[in-house]
Every structure is written in C-alpha cells, then in structure tokens.
Amino acid sequence: MAEAMTADLRHSEARQKKLNRALRLLSDCNMALVHAEHEHALLNEICRLCVERGGYLMAWVGYAEEDEAKAVRPIAQSGYENGYLDGIRITWADTELGQGPTGTAIRTGLPGVNQNVLTHPGMAPWREAAIQRGYRSSISLPLIGDTKVLGALTMYAREAQAFDPEEIRLLEELASDLAYGIVTLRTRAEHEAAKEKLAFLAQFDPLTHLPNRLLLRDRFEHAAQGAQGEHSTMAVLYLDLDNFKQINESFGHEAGDKVLVSAVERLQHCILATDTLCRLNGDEFVILLAEPQNASGIVAVANAIHDVFSEPVVVDGNPLNLSFSVGISVFPADGSDFDTLLKCADAAVESAKIAGRNTYRFFTQEMNADLQEQMRLSGELNRAVRQDEFQLHFQPQVDLRTGWITGVEALVRWQHPVDGMIPPARFIPLAERSGHIVQIGQWVLNEACRQARAWMDHGLPPLVVAVNLSAVQFKRGNVLEMVSSALASTGLPANCLELELTESILLQDSVSTMETLRGLKALGAKLSIDDFGTGYSSLSYLKQLDVDKLKIDQSFVRDILADGDSASIVKAIIQLGHTLQLEVIAEGVETDAELAFLRASDCDAAQGYLFSRPVTAELFEKLVRNGVRWPA
C-alpha cells in the first residue's frame, strides 16, 4: 500500500514537473515572440527553447508547400537530429508519406500525437530512422495563421507516452502564439517593403531604375544655382525613341520593356557620371548635361547617342534597329527654369522627327508654334471665366464590394466658342500658370456643391462629390474660406464633399498650407491624395494629415496586367492604405481584367471608362435613379 502511494506521489511529482517545464517553455517562447524581428531567427529560437527549456530531444518547424507533391519543407531545427530531416520525405498529402504526425497536423489543422514510435502506424516510413536517434514519441502542432495552416512545429521526446492532455493543451497554445508571431512578422515585413518601394518610386522609374521627373527637377535646380553663379551653361536633351509603338505592337509590351532597358544601358555610356539620365514617361528620356557645356560638347553627346545604336539591340532573339530623335535646349539662352527648358527641348524633338528621325535639333524660336497656341488659349481664359464657358461633367465612383455608385468626381470642361470642347489636359496647366485656376477652381467647387445638393433635393441618396484642388489655389486663394462659403451657400453637408489634393500641394511644405488642410478637416470635409504613388511627399504627410482616401494613379492601373512592377505598386498602395485605415480608390479602370485584379487585391472603389465616361449632371442623375449596379 505504501509503495503504491509512493509510486503515485512520484508520478504526480514528475507530471507536475513536466507541466511546470511546459509552462516555462510557453513563457520563454512568448518573450521570444515579443522581441522577434525576423521570421527565420524567431523559428530557430523557438526550436532552441523547445530543446533547452522544454527538455525535448529535437524540435523543428516545417512549412507546407503548395506544390504538386504537397511537400513539407524544413525551415528551422534544434537538438539531436543527425541528418534525420535530410533523409526523410514528409508531405501533407493524404498518402503514406502524409500519415505521420506532421503531415496529419498540417492536413487536418489538429495536433498529430505519436505516443510510441514502435506502435504508431503512421510512423512506418520513418520508424527505423527515429529509433536510431532515440526518438520514442513526438507531437506535431499545426501553425494556423489567418485561417490557413502555414506548417507545423514538431517535437520529439526520449520516452514513450510523453504527452498528456494538459501538456498538449499548453503546447497548442505555444503553437498558436508562434503562428500569430509569424503572421505579424510577415505583415510587418510586407509593410516595410511597401514603404521602401513607394519611397524608391518617389524618385525613380520602376522599370529602368532611372531618376524620374521629380528627381531630375531637383538635380536641375541644384545645378542651375551653380551655373548661374559661374555664368556657365547647361543643356537639356529630350530623347524620343523612334517607332517604339511599332515595336510594342509587333512584339508585345514585355519585349518593349526589354528594349527600353537595353536602350538605357547603351545611353549610360554616352554621358558622364555628373550628368543625369531620366526616364520621363513611356519611350521618352531626358539627359541633363550639368557640367559647363559649349555647342561642340553638346553635339558630341548627341552624336554619341546616334553612334551607340549603330548595332541592333537583340531582344528575345530578334535584332531590332533602334534610334532616337533628340531635341536640345540650352541654359540660360533658351530658358532659366526647368519647365521652360523641357518644353523647348520637347519642341525641338518634333523638329527632329519632321527631319526624318534619328537626328538631333537645337531649339529655335521658329519652333514656337505650339507655344504660341498655348499663349492664345491662355489669353482667352479670361473671357471664358467671364462668359461662363466652363461646364462640369461627372464620373461615377463605384464601391467594388457592392457594385453601387457611392461617389462622383466633378471634372471641368471648356466649351470654347470656336474650338469646341477643350479637355482639361489642354487648359488646366495654362490656367495654373496664368492664375486663372483660382477663379475656375472656385466656380468648379461652387457648382459641384450646388449640383450635389440639388441631387439630394431631387431624392437621390447622399453621394460624396470629389473636387480637385490646385497648388496655385493654395498659394493665391483663401481655400478654407472658399470651401466654407461654398458649403454654406449651397447647404451641402461637409461630409459629402471630398477635396482631392495633388502632390504639388504637399510639396509646398508650408505652415499655411498645413493649417489650411487641417482647417478643411475641421469643417468636416474629406481629404484624399490624388495620383498617389507618383510623388514623394504624400507618404511623409499621411500621418500628419487626417487623410481619408488614397487614389491610385491611372498610369499604374493601366499597366497592372503587363507590368509586374505596376501590379506590385498597386498592391503595395492598397496594403499601405488599409494599414493606415484609409479607403483606396483606383482611377482609369477600363477593362474587366483590371477590375478583377483590383477586386482580388481588395481595392475599395474604382472609377473609369469601364463604368462610365464623365457625363452631364442629368445623365449621372439617371444612372443613379435607374439603380445602375455593376456585378460585385
């Protein structure tokens, strides 16, 4: 009797000791989770703790592969293994190699317990190897993250019947915490990668990794300051790849991208390290020759560009003859600011094309026909403002989860008495330069608010109307007073007005601008960042400003199916927006395939020709009143 009681007591003490050890292991692993920064290091640390603190003979983590064989890939291990993981094949398929504790745990999402290697039927393929290493029992715990089994944590004990129910419960808790840690680290890594990518894209082209327009402008400003002080010259070379459209149409956009990358490699040989080669857009590049230049030096670079393409570029086995039309403007003779020099060089490119392409032309005043046309329109803007020649068209914004129209963007058009309907791309830049954008912008805001209020009075559900704000309005107009007045005079609720901020507004980085933006939020208006991902300031101000929405630029949407970088950018913007609890909308959606990609990426809303072109207020009202809904 006494001996039985003593044996029971010893058994109870041993059991309690094991539970205490498991509890300490759980505590130590949770501490490791709290301090973890990298996934692989965390897995190695957990395996080490299982062996050193938990007293298990060996521990390893395997991830479930989504391949045809449904293999389990060892990721981390600690303890006495002696080549065990190298010599075994484990799957999570419902086959003989998937009936062990690890495969079963991954396949079922439940712990796989092997209390005795000698008798467990599922251990047959690995029994001999396990016995040789002293493994007598084992447990595999599924790592379940975001409702998906990521893999399993497997531990081996020296003795049979090593895992009682209470210990299994504690180990399940450990595995659950580990899975949460893995998901958290992956999410954190994805967010960091997204931020890094957006920071890179702020200044560089994703395909060629060349500086973009923003970085080129910055380098020009610095170089111009030095050139002015030394009374020296610089040159801007505008390069247009000849017949690139034909290459895209004949060989496809993927081949076209390879052509651009190959062209950039050759162009780099034509310039000095102090010069800047920039991808402006599509097949257009700009070279800034920042060192003091005379005409012969500039011509030497233009000739080098001609000569470097004397041999064809081979893409996917196809030899392609490439050439560039080059337009050249000179600082300060043709202009002292970036925009003027770029326009002059662009005008010179057209002259090079007329001359037969594959050549260069310096800018001359005779090339000013286009500039004169712009001046004509600029002069007529004043009359257009006075005589109410502007109209608003409205483009629906669609909730991708429900298919219903939930918002609308107000877009201004100019009904010219002679030229007809002039699109905003032609006159908005002119209006910004001339200052007329302040008056036009005020009219657009008042008219958009009035129309949105009228729709409500006609019985339509409240819709958010989006209105673009220009950087010039912030510089020259009282934006806060203008918005407040428009809301008060029309009776539109402030939460039905969304103000789209361009990157150039955030670039101003002035105290007054930031105060105005905070004042707009205080009114109750919504704020969104237009064309997000094309500039660098938005990212830094997202946390400072109480922004409601990010708008993905149509240039990214247009290329999501053909360009892996654009697809990654779109996903990164959506992920970043949701992390910051912002709504994300994509503009320029034109195909069902683009829409499917955005839905699969969890984008909140979209607008574009696929849903509707910008239409008059009357047609938009009919769309809403008729209950037009796109399949969700």
TIFI-578027 format. One line per 4 residues: for each residue z, y negated, x negated of C-alpha. Coordinates in steps of 0.1 Angstrom, whole numbers, plus 2048, in hexadecimal, padded with zeros to 3 digits. Layout:
BEGIN
Z Y X ~ ...
***
This chain:
BEGIN
800 800 800 ~ 80A 7E8 7E5 ~ 7EB 7F1 7D1 ~ 7D5 7EA 7EF
7E6 7C8 7F4 ~ 7E2 7C0 7CF ~ 7BD 7C9 7D1 ~ 7B8 7B4 7F0
7C9 797 7DF ~ 7B3 79A 7C0 ~ 794 79C 7D5 ~ 79F 77D 7E9
7A6 76A 7C9 ~ 784 774 7BA ~ 773 76A 7DA ~ 785 748 7DB
77D 743 7B6 ~ 758 748 7BD ~ 759 730 7DA ~ 76A 716 7C5
750 71B 7AB ~ 734 717 7C5 ~ 745 6F7 7D2 ~ 747 6E9 7AE
723 6F2 7A9 ~ 719 6E0 7C9 ~ 72C 6C1 7BE ~ 71D 6C1 79C
6FA 6C6 7AA ~ 6FF 6A9 7C2 ~ 70A 693 7A4 ~ 6EA 69D 792
6D6 694 7B1 ~ 6E6 671 7B3 ~ 6DC 66A 78F ~ 6BA 67B 78F
69C 666 785 ~ 681 681 77F ~ 679 6A0 794 ~ 674 6B9 777
694 6AD 765 ~ 6A7 6B1 785 ~ 69B 6D5 78B ~ 6A4 6DE 767
6C7 6CF 76B ~ 6CD 6E1 78C ~ 6C3 702 77C ~ 6DA 6FC 75E
6F7 6F4 775 ~ 6F2 713 789 ~ 6F5 728 769 ~ 710 714 757
725 708 774 ~ 71C 722 78E ~ 71F 740 778 ~ 6FE 74F 781
6EA 762 767 ~ 6C9 750 76D ~ 6BC 736 784 ~ 698 729 78A
684 713 7A1 ~ 662 71D 7AD ~ 649 708 7C1 ~ 633 716 7DC
60E 712 7D3 ~ 5F5 70C 7EF ~ 5DB 721 7DE ~ 5CA 741 7EC
5E3 758 7DC ~ 601 743 7E8 ~ 610 745 7C6 ~ 633 73A 7BC
632 725 79D ~ 652 723 787 ~ 65B 6FF 780 ~ 67D 700 770
695 71B 763 ~ 6B6 720 752 ~ 6CB 73D 746 ~ 6C2 760 73A
69E 765 743 ~ 68E 776 724 ~ 66A 773 731 ~ 672 77F 755
65F 762 765 ~ 641 767 74E ~ 63E 78C 757 ~ 641 78B 77D
629 780 798 ~ 639 772 7B8 ~ 628 765 7D6 ~ 633 758 7F8
618 76B 80A ~ 621 787 821 ~ 617 7A2 808 ~ 62B 7B9 7F1
62F 79E 7D6 ~ 63C 786 7F1 ~ 658 79D 7FF ~ 672 794 7E5
68D 77A 7EB ~ 679 75D 7DD ~ 658 763 7F0 ~ 66C 76B 810
680 74B 80E ~ 661 735 809 ~ 64E 747 825 ~ 66A 747 83F
67D 729 835 ~ 69D 73E 835 ~ 6B3 74A 817 ~ 6A7 76A 808
6C5 77E 7FD ~ 6C3 79D 7E6 ~ 6E6 7AC 7E4 ~ 6DB 7C9 7CE
6BC 7CC 7B8 ~ 6BE 7F1 7B8 ~ 6BB 7F5 7DE ~ 6AA 7D6 7EB
687 7E2 7F6 ~ 676 7C0 7F0 ~ 680 7C1 7CB ~ 66B 7DF 7C2
650 7CC 7AE ~ 66A 7BB 798 ~ 687 7D5 798 ~ 682 7E2 775
67F 7C0 765 ~ 69E 7B3 778 ~ 6B3 7D1 76E ~ 6A9 7CD 749
6B7 7A9 74A ~ 6D7 7B2 75D ~ 6CD 7A2 77E ~ 6E0 7B6 799
6DD 79E 7B7 ~ 6CB 77E 7BF ~ 6C7 763 7D9 ~ 6A9 74D 7E0
6AE 72C 7F3 ~ 691 71A 803 ~ 68C 6F6 7F9 ~ 682 6E5 819
677 6C1 818 ~ 666 6AD 834 ~ 664 6CD 849 ~ 650 6DF 82E
65C 6FA 816 ~ 656 6ED 7F3 ~ 662 70C 7E1 ~ 682 71E 7DA
6A1 71D 7C3 ~ 6A9 741 7B8 ~ 6C9 74C 7A7 ~ 6D2 76E 798
6F5 77D 794 ~ 703 798 77D ~ 713 7AC 799 ~ 707 7BB 7B9
713 7AD 7DB ~ 718 78B 7CA ~ 710 775 7E7 ~ 728 774 805
721 75E 824 ~ 736 741 81A ~ 726 73F 7F7 ~ 704 741 807
70C 724 81E ~ 716 70F 801 ~ 6F7 718 7ED ~ 6E2 710 80B
6F2 6ED 80C ~ 6EA 6EA 7E7 ~ 6C5 6F3 7ED ~ 6C3 6DB 80A
6D0 6BF 7F4 ~ 6B8 6C8 7D8 ~ 69B 6C8 7F0 ~ 6A5 6A5 7FC
6A8 69A 7D8 ~ 685 6A7 7D0 ~ 675 695 7EE ~ 688 675 7E5
67C 675 7C1 ~ 659 67C 7CB ~ 659 660 7E4 ~ 668 649 7CA
64D 653 7B1 ~ 632 64E 7CB ~ 63F 62B 7D3 ~ 641 622 7AE
61E 62F 7A8 ~ 612 61B 7C6 ~ 622 5FB 7B9 ~ 614 601 796
5F1 607 7A5 ~ 5F3 5E7 7BA ~ 5FF 5D3 79C ~ 5E2 5E0 788
5C9 5D9 7A4 ~ 5D6 5B6 7A6 ~ 5C4 5AE 785 ~ 5AC 5CB 77E
58F 5DC 78E ~ 598 600 798 ~ 577 610 78E ~ 56F 600 76D
592 5F4 764 ~ 583 5D2 75B ~ 595 5B1 763 ~ 58E 5A5 787
586 582 793 ~ 5AB 577 793 ~ 5B1 582 770 ~ 590 572 765
599 552 775 ~ 5BB 552 763 ~ 5AB 558 741 ~ 591 53D 748
5AD 524 750 ~ 5BE 52C 72F ~ 59E 52B 71B ~ 593 50A 72C
5B2 4F9 721 ~ 5AC 502 6FD ~ 587 4F9 6FF ~ 58F 4D7 70E
5A7 4CF 6F2 ~ 58F 4D9 6D7 ~ 570 4CA 6E9 ~ 55F 4EC 6E6
549 500 6FE ~ 54C 521 711 ~ 533 535 725 ~ 534 549 745
51A 565 748 ~ 514 572 76B ~ 505 595 769 ~ 4F4 5A6 786
4E9 5CB 781 ~ 4C4 5CD 78B ~ 4BA 5E5 7A6 ~ 4DD 5F4 7AA
4D9 5F8 7CF ~ 4BB 60F 7C9 ~ 4D0 625 7B1 ~ 4EB 628 7CC
4D2 631 7E7 ~ 4C0 64B 7D1 ~ 4DD 65C 7BF ~ 4FC 653 7D5
51A 63D 7D0 ~ 52C 655 7B9 ~ 50F 653 7A1 ~ 50E 62E 7A6
533 62B 79B ~ 52B 640 77B ~ 50E 628 774 ~ 526 60A 776
53F 61A 75F ~ 524 623 746 ~ 516 600 748 ~ 538 5F1 741
53C 607 722 ~ 51C 5F8 714 ~ 524 5D5 71E ~ 545 5D6 70A
530 5DA 6EA ~ 51F 5B9 6F1 ~ 53E 5A2 6F0 ~ 55B 59A 6DA
580 5A4 6E0 ~ 587 57F 6E9 ~ 56D 580 705 ~ 573 58D 728
55D 5A5 73B ~ 566 5A5 760 ~ 559 5B8 77E ~ 554 59F 799
549 5B6 7B5 ~ 531 5D3 7BB ~ 516 5D1 7A0 ~ 520 5AE 794
532 5A6 774 ~ 53D 586 762 ~ 541 581 73C ~ 557 564 731
54E 55A 70D ~ 56E 547 704 ~ 567 540 6DF ~ 555 520 6D7
530 526 6DF ~ 50F 516 6D7 ~ 4EF 51F 6E9 ~ 4E4 538 6CE
505 54B 6D0 ~ 502 54D 6F6 ~ 4DE 559 6F4 ~ 4E8 573 6DA
500 583 6F4 ~ 4E6 582 70F ~ 4CD 593 6F8 ~ 4E7 5AD 6EE
4EB 5B5 713 ~ 4C6 5BA 716 ~ 4C4 5D0 6F6 ~ 4E2 5E6 6FD
4D0 5F4 71C ~ 4AF 5FB 70A ~ 4B9 620 70C ~ 4BE 630 72F
4E0 639 73C ~ 4E3 65E 745 ~ 4F7 665 764 ~ 4FA 688 771
4DC 692 75C ~ 4C7 676 76A ~ 4BA 65C 750 ~ 4BD 639 760
4AE 619 752 ~ 4C7 5FD 758 ~ 4C3 5D8 753 ~ 4D6 5B8 75C
4CB 596 769 ~ 4E1 57D 758 ~ 4EA 55A 763 ~ 4FB 542 74A
510 523 74F ~ 520 50F 734 ~ 542 4FD 733 ~ 545 4E0 736
520 4D6 73A ~ 51B 4E9 75B ~ 53F 4E5 767 ~ 563 4E3 75D
572 4FA 776 ~ 56F 520 77C ~ 560 51F 79E ~ 545 506 795
53B 519 776 ~ 53A 53A 789 ~ 523 52B 7A4 ~ 50C 51C 78A
509 53E 777 ~ 503 54F 799 ~ 4E7 537 7A0 ~ 4D8 53E 77E
4D9 563 786 ~ 4C2 55D 7A3 ~ 4AA 54C 78C ~ 4AB 569 774
4A2 581 791 ~ 485 56B 79C ~ 479 56C 778 ~ 476 592 77A
499 59E 773 ~ 4A5 5AD 752 ~ 4A8 58A 743 ~ 4BF 56C 741
4BE 548 74D ~ 4D4 52A 746 ~ 4DF 515 764 ~ 4CB 4F6 76B
4CE 4DC 786 ~ 4AD 4E9 796 ~ 4C1 508 7A0 ~ 4D5 4F2 7B7
4C3 4FA 7D7 ~ 4DE 511 7E4 ~ 4F9 4F8 7D9 ~ 4E6 4DD 7EC
4E5 4F2 80B ~ 50B 4F6 808 ~ 50E 4D0 805 ~ 4F9 4CB 824
510 4E2 838 ~ 52F 4D2 829 ~ 522 4B0 835 ~ 51D 4BD 858
53F 4CC 85B ~ 54D 4AA 865 ~ 535 4A7 882 ~ 53D 4CB 88C
562 4C3 88E ~ 55C 4A4 8A3 ~ 544 4B4 8BB ~ 557 4D5 8C0
53B 4EB 8B2 ~ 554 507 8AA ~ 55A 526 8BF ~ 574 542 8BD
56B 566 8BF ~ 585 582 8C1 ~ 586 5A4 8B1 ~ 59D 5BE 8C0
5B9 5CE 8AB ~ 5BF 5F2 8B6 ~ 5DF 607 8B3 ~ 5D4 627 8A2
5F0 63C 8B2 ~ 5E8 632 8D6 ~ 5C4 626 8D5 ~ 5CD 607 8E8
5C5 5E3 8DF ~ 5E5 5D2 8D4 ~ 5D9 5B3 8C2 ~ 5BB 59D 8BB
5AF 588 89E ~ 5A1 566 8A5 ~ 582 55F 890 ~ 570 53E 88F
54A 539 892 ~ 535 51A 88E ~ 51A 514 8A8 ~ 503 4FE 894
4EB 4EA 8AA ~ 4CE 4F2 892 ~ 4D8 510 87D ~ 4E7 523 89A
506 539 896 ~ 514 535 872 ~ 52C 550 867 ~ 54D 546 857
544 553 835 ~ 52A 537 832 ~ 540 519 83E ~ 564 522 838
562 51E 812 ~ 550 4FD 817 ~ 56B 4F2 830 ~ 586 4FB 818
576 4E7 7FC ~ 56F 4C9 812 ~ 591 4CA 823 ~ 582 4CE 846
594 4F0 848 ~ 5B4 4DD 852 ~ 5A4 4D0 872 ~ 591 4F0 878
5B0 505 872 ~ 5C4 4EF 88B ~ 5A9 4F3 8A5 ~ 5A8 519 8A0
5CE 51C 8A3 ~ 5D0 507 8C2 ~ 5B2 519 8D2 ~ 5BF 53C 8C9
5E2 534 8D8 ~ 5D2 525 8F7 ~ 5BC 543 8FC ~ 5D8 55C 8F6
5ED 549 910 ~ 5D0 549 929 ~ 5CC 56F 926 ~ 5F1 573 92E
5ED 55C 94C ~ 5D0 571 957 ~ 5E6 590 958 ~ 5DE 5A0 937
5FA 5AF 924 ~ 608 59A 907 ~ 5F3 59E 8E8 ~ 5F9 592 8C5
5DE 57A 8BA ~ 5D8 577 895 ~ 5CD 556 885 ~ 5C3 551 861
5D4 535 84D ~ 5C3 525 82F ~ 5D3 51B 80F ~ 5C4 4F9 814
5D7 4F5 834 ~ 5F8 4FA 821 ~ 5EE 4E1 807 ~ 5E1 4C5 81F
5EF 4CC 841 ~ 611 4D0 851 ~ 60E 4F5 85B ~ 630 4F9 869
62C 4DB 880 ~ 609 4E6 88A ~ 614 509 894 ~ 633 4FD 8A6
61E 4E4 8BA ~ 603 4FE 8C3 ~ 61E 516 8D0 ~ 62F 4FA 8E4
60F 4EB 8F3 ~ 601 50D 8FE ~ 620 51F 908 ~ 618 53D 8F3
636 551 8E9 ~ 63A 54F 8C3 ~ 63C 575 8BF ~ 618 577 8CD
60B 563 8AF ~ 604 573 88E ~ 5FB 55D 870 ~ 5E5 56D 855
5ED 561 833 ~ 5D3 563 818 ~ 5DB 56C 7F4 ~ 5D3 548 7E9
5F0 53B 7FE ~ 609 551 7EB ~ 5F9 548 7CA ~ 604 524 7D0
628 52F 7C9 ~ 636 50D 7D3 ~ 658 506 7E3 ~ 648 4F4 800
631 512 808 ~ 64E 52A 808 ~ 662 513 81E ~ 645 510 836
641 536 838 ~ 666 53B 83F ~ 664 520 859 ~ 647 532 86B
65D 552 86C ~ 679 53D 87A ~ 662 533 896 ~ 65E 557 89F
639 55A 894 ~ 62E 57A 882 ~ 621 579 85E ~ 607 590 84F
5F7 592 82C ~ 5D1 592 830 ~ 5BB 5A6 818 ~ 5D9 5B7 809
5D2 5C8 7E7 ~ 5B9 5AF 7DB ~ 5D1 597 7CB ~ 5F1 599 7B7
60A 581 7C8 ~ 60E 594 7E9 ~ 622 5B0 7D9 ~ 63B 598 7C9
641 585 7E9 ~ 643 5A1 802 ~ 669 5A3 7FE ~ 66E 57D 7FD
65A 577 81D ~ 663 588 83D ~ 63F 595 841 ~ 637 5AB 85F
615 5BA 856 ~ 5FE 5C3 839 ~ 5D8 5C1 83F ~ 5C3 5D9 829
5A4 5C7 81D ~ 583 5D4 82A ~ 575 5DA 807 ~ 58E 5F6 803
588 604 826 ~ 562 604 820 ~ 565 61A 801 ~ 581 632 80B
569 64F 810 ~ 554 64A 7F1 ~ 56D 63C 7D8 ~ 58D 64F 7CF
59D 630 7C2 ~ 598 61D 7E3 ~ 5A6 63B 7F6 ~ 5C5 63B 7DF
5C9 616 7E3 ~ 5C8 618 809 ~ 5E2 634 809 ~ 5F8 621 7F1
5F7 601 806 ~ 600 614 826 ~ 61C 626 814 ~ 629 606 805
627 5F4 826 ~ 63A 60F 838 ~ 654 611 81C ~ 65A 5EC 822
65A 5F2 848 ~ 63A 5DE 84D ~ 61D 5E5 864 ~ 5FC 5EC 853
5DA 5E4 862 ~ 5B8 5EB 853 ~ 59A 5D4 858 ~ 575 5DB 856
577 5FE 866 ~ 553 608 86E ~ 551 62E 86F ~ 563 64B 880
569 65A 85D ~ 57B 63A 851 ~ 590 63B 871 ~ 599 65F 86C
5A4 658 848 ~ 5BA 63B 853 ~ 5CA 64F 86F ~ 5D1 66C 856
5E1 653 83F ~ 5F8 646 85B ~ 5E9 623 85D ~ 5F7 611 87B
5D9 5FD 887 ~ 5B5 5F4 880 ~ 599 5DC 889 ~ 574 5DC 882
552 5E2 891 ~ 55A 606 89A ~ 570 5F8 8B5 ~ 55F 5D7 8BD
54D 5BA 8AC ~ 55E 598 8B0 ~ 556 58E 8D5 ~ 55B 570 8EB
57C 56B 8FD ~ 56C 576 91E ~ 55F 597 910 ~ 580 59E 8FE
593 599 91F ~ 57B 5B2 930 ~ 583 5CB 914 ~ 5A8 5C9 91B
5A5 5C7 940 ~ 58F 5E5 942 ~ 5A8 5F9 92F ~ 592 601 912
5A4 61B 8FC ~ 598 62E 8DE ~ 5A2 653 8D9 ~ 5C4 655 8C7
***
